[in-house]
């Protein structure tokens, strides 16, 4: 039993077997903002063996209210580079692959080829719909999350279930101007996304496959809908 993962391995439903499965897995995190900061941090800490992070933005001062991978000294620097430094410091035993480009249909197959799971941590509808279609085309499971204000959603779309984000929401709404979000919200939603990823990769518990979780932190109501 390794010292780093001893508390995970002591959890009977997970154990050494779950940790081995996690260490052998590869995850693609698309977006290193509020959701991606929380999800990638916990997946790195948990011991996902290979973490691919994709983003093409700079760190902005307005990000720091919720994007916990970055600090004030990194404003103006590239997000994936800063994120990679932080994640490697958090867990030097795993492989962190930063990719500083926009994910599209031309590069998706190469970037996602060895990944066991794709995490949608994007913040706009076009990216979300494009990612859903690419995951369907290449038979990749997609863990979706979104956060705004004090609300959020999480769902798991898999090839075996057959329904993806663009089936659940076939008509994209108009992209609104940037909406507000309170700083803990993407942290809570991104952490739930990470916990779902760990369950899926380790084969434990009941995942959100075929189900949509809606979260309202203002009223502390959690609702699950089957689709």
DRENPA-165773 format. One record per residue: z, y, x of N, C-alpha, C in turn; residue number from 1. Coordinates in pm, whole numbers, plus 50000, padded with zeros to 5 digits. Layout:
! DRENPA-165773
[site [Z Y X] [Z Y X] [Z Y X] NUM],
...
END
This chain:
! DRENPA-165773
[site [50000 49881 50085] [50000 50000 50000] [50000 50125 50089] 1],
[site [49899 50212 50077] [49889 50330 50162] [49989 50435 50117] 2],
[site [50036 50514 50214] [50132 50617 50180] [50075 50724 50090] 3],
[site [49948 50759 50109] [49887 50866 50030] [49881 50830 49882] 4],
[site [49853 50706 49850] [49829 50668 49710] [49942 50582 49652] 5],
[site [50058 50583 49717] [50164 50493 49676] [50207 50516 49532] 6],
[site [50213 50640 49487] [50258 50665 49350] [50155 50618 49248] 7],
[site [50027 50628 49282] [49923 50576 49192] [49931 50424 49184] 8],
[site [49951 50360 49298] [49952 50214 49302] [50077 50156 49235] 9],
[site [50182 50235 49227] [50303 50190 49157] [50287 50192 49006] 10],
[site [50185 50263 48956] [50159 50267 48812] [50093 50135 48773] 11],
[site [50165 50053 48695] [50125 49915 48672] [49986 49901 48612] 12],
[site [49947 49992 48523] [49816 49981 48459] [49702 50013 48555] 13],
[site [49734 50074 48667] [49634 50116 48765] [49641 50026 48890] 14],
[site [49752 50034 48960] [49780 49944 49071] [49685 49955 49189] 15],
[site [49697 49859 49281] [49614 49858 49401] [49467 49833 49365] 16],
[site [49444 49755 49260] [49305 49729 49220] [49237 49857 49175] 17],
[site [49304 49936 49092] [49249 50062 49046] [49221 50156 49161] 18],
[site [49312 50158 49258] [49292 50246 49373] [49173 50203 49456] 19],
[site [49154 50072 49473] [49037 50023 49547] [48908 50062 49476] 20],
[site [48906 50050 49343] [48787 50088 49268] [48759 50237 49281] 21],
[site [48864 50318 49279] [48848 50462 49293] [48797 50497 49432] 22],
[site [48854 50433 49535] [48811 50459 49672] [48665 50420 49695] 23],
[site [48616 50324 49617] [48479 50276 49634] [48378 50354 49549] 24],
[site [48425 50447 49470] [48337 50517 49375] [48282 50646 49434] 25],
[site [48179 50695 49367] [48114 50820 49406] [48093 50904 49281] 26],
[site [48133 51030 49286] [48127 51118 49168] [48051 51245 49203] 27],
[site [47965 51287 49111] [47893 51413 49123] [47957 51516 49032] 28],
[site [48006 51626 49089] [48065 51735 49013] [47967 51851 49012] 29],
[site [47916 51884 48894] [47816 51990 48881] [47886 52117 48833] 30],
[site [47902 52212 48924] [47970 52337 48893] [48107 52341 48960] 31],
[site [48131 52443 49041] [48259 52457 49113] [48334 52578 49063] 32],
[site [48333 52601 48932] [48407 52712 48872] [48544 52668 48829] 33],
[site [48588 52717 48712] [48722 52685 48664] [48741 52538 48637] 34],
[site [48649 52476 48563] [48658 52333 48535] [48643 52252 48662] 35],
[site [48542 52285 48741] [48516 52210 48863] [48629 52220 48963] 36],
[site [48694 52336 48971] [48807 52353 49063] [48918 52252 49032] 37],
[site [48955 52244 48905] [49062 52152 48866] [49018 52007 48879] 38],
[site [48900 51975 48825] [48854 51836 48826] [48834 51784 48968] 39],
[site [48765 51861 49051] [48738 51816 49188] [48866 51803 49269] 40],
[site [48961 51895 49248] [49088 51888 49322] [49162 51759 49291] 41],
[site [49172 51725 49163] [49246 51604 49128] [49171 51477 49165] 42],
[site [49039 51479 49159] [48963 51361 49199] [48973 51338 49350] 43],
[site [48971 51448 49426] [48989 51435 49571] [49128 51383 49602] 44],
[site [49229 51441 49539] [49366 51398 49563] [49387 51252 49523] 45],
[site [49321 51211 49413] [49337 51074 49363] [49271 50971 49453] 46],
[site [49172 51014 49534] [49109 50922 49628] [48973 50871 49588] 47],
[site [48897 50949 49508] [48757 50913 49486] [48688 50912 49622] 48],
[site [48624 50801 49655] [48576 50784 49792] [48471 50881 49837] 49],
[site [48385 50923 49744] [48275 51013 49780] [48260 51115 49668] 50],
[site [48277 51242 49701] [48273 51349 49603] [48158 51443 49640] 51],
[site [48058 51448 49553] [47944 51538 49572] [47964 51659 49483] 52],
[site [47966 51779 49542] [47989 51901 49465] [47865 51990 49474] 53],
[site [47818 52037 49359] [47694 52116 49353] [47723 52250 49287] 54],
[site [47684 52357 49355] [47694 52492 49300] [47606 52582 49385] 55],
[site [47566 52697 49328] [47478 52787 49403] [47524 52932 49390] 56],
[site [47653 52952 49372] [47708 53087 49355] [47800 53125 49469] 57],
[site [47828 53255 49477] [47928 53308 49568] [48061 53320 49496] 58],
[site [48168 53323 49572] [48300 53351 49516] [48308 53499 49480] 59],
[site [48345 53526 49355] [48359 53663 49307] [48507 53689 49278] 60],
[site [48547 53813 49292] [48687 53847 49268] [48732 53807 49127] 61],
[site [48640 53812 49030] [48675 53777 48892] [48696 53627 48875] 62],
[site [48650 53546 48972] [48670 53401 48964] [48814 53360 48990] 63],
[site [48885 53439 49068] [49014 53396 49121] [49122 53380 49015] 64],
[site [49099 53438 48898] [49195 53428 48787] [49208 53283 48739] 65],
[site [49107 53199 48762] [49108 53064 48708] [49051 52959 48804] 66],
[site [48979 52998 48908] [48912 52902 48995] [48999 52879 49119] 67],
[site [49086 52779 49109] [49195 52762 49204] [49152 52703 49339] 68],
[site [49026 52672 49356] [48978 52625 49487] [48965 52740 49587] 69],
[site [48967 52865 49540] [48935 52979 49626] [49050 53077 49635] 70],
[site [49044 53162 49739] [49144 53268 49752] [49074 53400 49784] 71],
[site [49151 53507 49788] [49096 53641 49801] [49014 53658 49928] 72],
[site [49055 53593 50036] [48983 53607 50163] [48841 53550 50159] 73],
[site [48811 53468 50056] [48681 53401 50048] [48582 53471 49956] 74],
[site [48621 53585 49898] [48530 53658 49810] [48402 53692 49887] 75],
[site [48288 53662 49825] [48158 53685 49887] [48103 53566 49961] 76],
[site [48184 53463 49985] [48137 53343 50053] [48081 53243 49952] 77],
[site [48007 53146 50002] [47946 53046 49915] [48052 52950 49861] 78],
[site [48045 52924 49732] [48148 52843 49667] [48158 52702 49723] 79],
[site [48045 52633 49737] [48053 52493 49779] [48110 52480 49920] 80],
[site [48079 52575 50006] [48133 52570 50143] [48284 52587 50140] 81],
[site [48331 52685 50064] [48476 52708 50052] [48544 52588 49986] 82],
[site [48482 52536 49881] [48540 52422 49810] [48551 52301 49901] 83],
[site [48448 52277 49981] [48449 52161 50070] [48562 52170 50172] 84],
[site [48585 52289 50226] [48695 52308 50322] [48828 52275 50256] 85],
[site [48849 52326 50136] [48974 52304 50065] [48993 52156 50030] 86],
[site [48888 52091 49981] [48900 51952 49938] [48920 51859 50057] 87],
[site [48855 51889 50169] [48876 51807 50290] [49018 51822 50343] 88],
[site [49073 51943 50331] [49211 51963 50374] [49307 51888 50282] 89],
[site [49271 51882 50154] [49354 51813 50056] [49354 51663 50082] 90],
[site [49237 51608 50115] [49228 51464 50142] [49119 51437 50246] 91],
[site [49156 51431 50374] [49058 51406 50479] [49008 51262 50484] 92],
[site [49064 51175 50400] [49024 51034 50401] [48899 51008 50318] 93],
[site [48854 51104 50240] [48737 51082 50155] [48619 51165 50206] 94],
[site [48502 51133 50155] [48380 51204 50194] [48350 51314 50093] 95],
[site [48335 51436 50140] [48300 51550 50055] [48160 51596 50095] 96],
[site [48070 51600 49998] [47932 51641 50025] [47902 51766 49944] 97],
[site [47898 51884 50009] [47865 52008 49937] [47715 52029 49932] 98],
[site [47663 52063 49816] [47519 52089 49800] [47503 52227 49739] 99],
[site [47448 52317 49817] [47435 52457 49777] [47296 52482 49719] 100],
[site [47276 52437 49597] [47148 52459 49529] [47166 52436 49380] 101],
[site [47068 52478 49303] [47071 52455 49159] [47018 52315 49130] 102],
[site [47092 52238 49052] [47049 52104 49016] [46937 52112 48913] 103],
[site [46827 52037 48935] [46717 52037 48840] [46652 51900 48839] 104],
[site [46547 51886 48757] [46483 51755 48741] [46413 51708 48868] 105],
[site [46384 51799 48960] [46317 51761 49084] [46412 51705 49188] 106],
[site [46538 51750 49187] [46630 51702 49290] [46741 51612 49236] 107],
[site [46750 51598 49105] [46860 51523 49046] [46863 51378 49094] 108],
[site [46749 51311 49094] [46746 51169 49129] [46801 51145 49269] 109],
[site [46764 51228 49364] [46813 51212 49501] [46962 51242 49511] 110],
[site [47006 51349 49447] [47146 51390 49459] [47238 51292 49388] 111],
[site [47197 51243 49271] [47285 51159 49189] [47264 51009 49211] 112],
[site [47175 50971 49299] [47134 50830 49309] [47251 50735 49332] 113],
[site [47345 50770 49418] [47455 50680 49450] [47583 50710 49373] 114],
[site [47575 50800 49276] [47696 50843 49205] [47726 50753 49085] 115],
[site [47852 50716 49071] [47896 50631 48960] [47913 50708 48831] 116],
[site [47933 50840 48843] [47966 50923 48727] [47928 51068 48758] 117],
[site [47881 51139 48656] [47847 51281 48669] [47943 51361 48583] 118],
[site [48001 51466 48641] [48090 51555 48566] [48019 51687 48538] 119],
[site [48010 51722 48411] [47955 51850 48370] [48066 51953 48372] 120],
[site [48063 52040 48474] [48159 52150 48484] [48085 52283 48483] 121],
[site [47972 52285 48413] [47888 52404 48406] [47945 52503 48305] 122],
[site [47886 52622 48302] [47940 52726 48213] [47832 52794 48129] 123],
[site [47715 52727 48113] [47613 52785 48027] [47534 52674 47958] 124],
[site [47477 52708 47843] [47411 52606 47761] [47288 52545 47826] 125],
[site [47208 52625 47893] [47086 52570 47954] [47121 52462 48056] 126],
[site [47215 52491 48143] [47255 52393 48244] [47310 52267 48179] 127],
[site [47386 52286 48072] [47448 52172 48002] [47343 52082 47938] 128],
[site [47246 52142 47870] [47140 52062 47807] [47052 51996 47911] 129],
[site [47019 52067 48017] [46936 52009 48123] [47006 51889 48187] 130],
[site [47136 51905 48213] [47211 51797 48277] [47219 51675 48186] 131],
[site [47239 51697 48057] [47243 51586 47962] [47112 51509 47962] 132],
[site [47001 51581 47962] [46870 51515 47960] [46843 51440 48090] 133],
[site [46886 51497 48202] [46865 51430 48331] [46950 51303 48342] 134],
[site [47073 51309 48293] [47159 51190 48297] [47104 51080 48207] 135],
[site [47053 51116 48092] [46992 51017 48004] [46871 50953 48072] 136],
[site [46785 51036 48128] [46663 50986 48191] [46693 50889 48304] 137],
[site [46800 50915 48378] [46832 50833 48496] [46949 50737 48470] 138],
[site [46985 50721 48342] [47090 50625 48300] [47221 50646 48375] 139],
[site [47264 50773 48382] [47390 50806 48446] [47495 50843 48339] 140],
[site [47616 50788 48349] [47722 50832 48258] [47758 50977 48285] 141],
[site [47784 51051 48179] [47809 51195 48189] [47941 51229 48120] 142],
[site [48031 51288 48196] [48158 51335 48142] [48147 51486 48123] 143],
[site [48149 51527 47998] [48124 51667 47960] [48254 51739 47929] 144],
[site [48261 51865 47969] [48375 51948 47931] [48331 52093 47921] 145],
[site [48400 52167 47838] [48376 52310 47825] [48508 52378 47792] 146],
[site [48520 52504 47832] [48644 52579 47806] [48611 52725 47783] 147],
[site [48674 52783 47682] [48665 52928 47661] [48787 52972 47580] 148],
[site [48827 53096 47602] [48946 53144 47535] [49065 53056 47568] 149],
[site [49121 52992 47465] [49224 52890 47484] [49184 52760 47417] 150],
[site [49052 52733 47412] [49002 52611 47351] [48909 52538 47448] 151],
[site [48888 52410 47418] [48797 52332 47502] [48757 52202 47437] 152],
[site [48661 52135 47500] [48612 52006 47453] [48592 51914 47573] 153],
[site [48608 51784 47549] [48578 51681 47650] [48516 51563 47578] 154],
[site [48413 51502 47637] [48351 51382 47581] [48287 51303 47693] 155],
[site [48273 51173 47671] [48207 51086 47768] [48082 51027 47704] 156],
[site [47968 51051 47768] [47839 50997 47722] [47793 50891 47822] 157],
[site [47758 50773 47771] [47717 50664 47860] [47585 50603 47812] 158],
[site [47510 50542 47905] [47385 50475 47865] [47410 50363 47763] 159],
[site [47521 50291 47776] [47546 50181 47684] [47573 50230 47542] 160],
[site [47637 50344 47530] [47663 50400 47397] [47537 50467 47342] 161],
[site [47461 50530 47431] [47328 50581 47394] [47323 50724 47345] 162],
[site [47435 50785 47312] [47435 50923 47263] [47480 51016 47374] 163],
[site [47404 51125 47393] [47437 51224 47495] [47462 51360 47429] 164],
[site [47493 51457 47513] [47531 51589 47462] [47425 51648 47370] 165],
[site [47297 51634 47409] [47190 51694 47330] [47164 51618 47200] 166],
[site [47222 51499 47184] [47221 51431 47054] [47334 51486 46967] 167],
[site [47448 51507 47029] [47565 51556 46957] [47541 51698 46906] 168],
[site [47477 51779 46992] [47443 51918 46956] [47293 51938 46979] 169],
[site [47210 51895 46885] [47064 51895 46908] [47003 52033 46918] 170],
[site [47067 52135 46863] [47008 52269 46863] [47098 52364 46941] 171],
[site [47055 52404 47060] [47141 52493 47140] [47158 52629 47074] 172],
[site [47280 52678 47070] [47302 52812 47015] [47251 52916 47114] 173],
[site [47233 53039 47072] [47193 53143 47166] [47302 53164 47270] 174],
[site [47260 53185 47395] [47356 53209 47502] [47418 53347 47482] 175],
[site [47546 53350 47455] [47617 53475 47431] [47652 53540 47565] 176],
[site [47686 53668 47562] [47738 53729 47685] [47862 53654 47732] 177],
[site [47899 53676 47856] [48015 53608 47914] [48136 53622 47822] 178],
[site [48196 53506 47790] [48311 53506 47700] [48440 53503 47782] 179],
[site [48549 53547 47720] [48677 53548 47788] [48740 53410 47792] 180],
[site [48825 53388 47891] [48899 53263 47902] [49031 53293 47972] 181],
[site [49140 53242 47917] [49269 53259 47983] [49281 53159 48098] 182],
[site [49342 53200 48206] [49336 53125 48330] [49381 52979 48322] 183],
[site [49484 52943 48245] [49522 52801 48243] [49423 52711 48169] 184],
[site [49340 52768 48083] [49256 52685 47995] [49163 52592 48073] 185],
[site [49076 52643 48164] [48991 52550 48237] [49070 52454 48326] 186],
[site [49191 52495 48367] [49274 52404 48443] [49317 52284 48361] 187],
[site [49361 52310 48237] [49401 52200 48148] [49282 52111 48116] 188],
[site [49169 52172 48077] [49051 52094 48039] [48995 52018 48158] 189],
[site [48987 52083 48275] [48937 52016 48394] [49026 51902 48438] 190],
[site [49156 51915 48419] [49248 51807 48453] [49230 51688 48359] 191],
[site [49208 51716 48231] [49179 51607 48137] [49047 51540 48175] 192],
[site [48949 51619 48216] [48821 51562 48260] [48843 51470 48380] 193],
[site [48927 51512 48475] [48956 51429 48591] [49027 51300 48551] 194],
[site [49121 51308 48458] [49193 51188 48415] [49099 51090 48345] 195],
[site [49004 51142 48267] [48904 51055 48205] [48815 50990 48310] 196],
[site [48781 51064 48413] [48699 51008 48521] [48773 50894 48591] 197],
[site [48901 50915 48620] [48980 50811 48686] [48988 50686 48598] 198],
[site [49012 50703 48469] [49017 50589 48377] [48885 50514 48375] 199],
[site [48774 50589 48368] [48643 50526 48362] [48613 50449 48490] 200],
[site [48638 50511 48604] [48605 50449 48732] [48694 50329 48762] 201],
[site [48820 50334 48718] [48913 50225 48745] [48914 50120 48635] 202],
[site [48846 50149 48525] [48838 50052 48415] [48970 50033 48344] 203],
[site [49043 50142 48322] [49172 50131 48254] [49173 50219 48128] 204],
[site [49264 50188 48038] [49286 50271 47920] [49167 50277 47826] 205],
[site [49175 50367 47733] [49068 50392 47636] [49007 50527 47668] 206],
[site [48883 50526 47712] [48818 50651 47751] [48765 50724 47627] 207],
[site [48707 50839 47651] [48645 50918 47544] [48498 50882 47522] 208],
[site [48459 50763 47561] [48322 50718 47533] [48299 50714 47382] 209],
[site [48196 50785 47336] [48168 50787 47193] [48265 50870 47112] 210],
[site [48346 50952 47179] [48443 51035 47109] [48444 51176 47169] 211],
[site [48471 51273 47087] [48479 51413 47129] [48623 51461 47108] 212],
[site [48683 51507 47216] [48818 51564 47211] [48806 51715 47201] 213],
[site [48868 51773 47098] [48874 51918 47083] [49018 51963 47103] 214],
[site [49034 52066 47185] [49167 52112 47225] [49182 52260 47191] 215],
[site [49291 52293 47124] [49324 52432 47094] [49463 52458 47152] 216],
[site [49466 52525 47266] [49593 52550 47333] [49673 52661 47265] 217],
[site [49607 52742 47184] [49677 52847 47112] [49775 52788 47010] 218],
[site [49730 52679 46945] [49814 52614 46843] [49866 52478 46890] 219],
[site [49824 52435 47010] [49859 52305 47065] [49817 52191 46972] 220],
[site [49693 52200 46923] [49636 52094 46842] [49526 52022 46920] 221],
[site [49534 51891 46920] [49434 51806 46984] [49372 51716 46876] 222],
[site [49240 51721 46865] [49169 51641 46764] [49063 51558 46833] 223],
[site [49046 51434 46786] [48944 51344 46841] [48850 51302 46729] 224],
[site [48720 51314 46753] [48618 51279 46655] [48526 51172 46715] 225],
[site [48500 51068 46638] [48403 50966 46682] [48262 51011 46648] 226],
[site [48168 50978 46735] [48027 51009 46706] [47940 50889 46739] 227],
END
